[in-house]
Amino acid sequence: RALPLPCQFELLLGEDRDRWPPEARFIEAAHLGDVRGIKEIAKELDVHGNGIPVTVASTSYMGMNALHAAAGRGRLPAYQYLVEEVKMDINKPDTSQDYSPVEHAVTYGNLPAVRYLLDQGADVHQQRSGNISLLHSAAAHGHCEIVKYLLSRGVDIDAQSIIGTPLAFAAQKGHATVVKILLQHNADPNKGTRILGPLDMALHKSNVSCAKLLIQGGANVSGAGPCYNPLVTAAEKGLTEAIKCLLEAGANPNVLDQFGRLPIELAAEYGTREDVEMLFPSTLPISTVTNWSVDGIISHVKMEIKQLEGWQFCHNDGV
């Protein structure tokens, strides 16, 4: 989750606020929803006599203005003052992260701010660099209520970004409840990036609970070729529950990975005996394994590993 803004400033500037630049104290006051503090510090900053509203609207620190900061944690009176009295632009992104005020609210999980800003005309379909939408941000941070609210406002559930859909974001981050919500709202379980689907992304991060939900939701268990095979990934990572779910859903245990290895061989090397036993009944015999049994496969793989280690030792020593 995002580090609270005051903590960020303390790491950068120290804990003694009297030594902070007034712009930093101004942004902190906005983040805390302290309207009185905003006005007092703005008065201190108004050295040219432009007036409090103009100074409030024009003051920023580290690329962030008062509305960006207030959206993170501030209370309703702060939003109302900045939007309705100062007339700050509710869609203007900051210059450090390209986050709009409402995306700051989404990132910090501030649902009241999200509701208020969208009701005041903030663009619910906005995207920042990389085509990342508000729903992507909510899903990536695991903010379930904001995800549901954004869906109620008609956002694109399968919006494609540079690193996938909101469902792919949630699966990769391990936010199982968000994955469940998105699937219940008919998110496409097979749409991720151009290469990896949500299931692949969940398995690569060992997020088994998300993987199981995706499988139950209709994710393609066959993968997209030898480089991206869910069963291969699960076997290589020793994800016993995922292997079980994939087999039950019809995953083919006889598809080779990009190096010509079967899932059962990977399970023998990286997983547990239980994984090998699970894959054994539906795996076709390997011609090079003379003793076709669970013990025989494990012994064969161990022998291959020793032979490879011996070859590498000789090669490195120039033999």
Beta strands, then each sheet from edge to edge (+ up, - down):
strand 1: 60-61
strand 2: 64-65
strand 3: 127-128
strand 4: 132-133
sheet 1: 1+ 2-
sheet 2: 3+ 4-
end
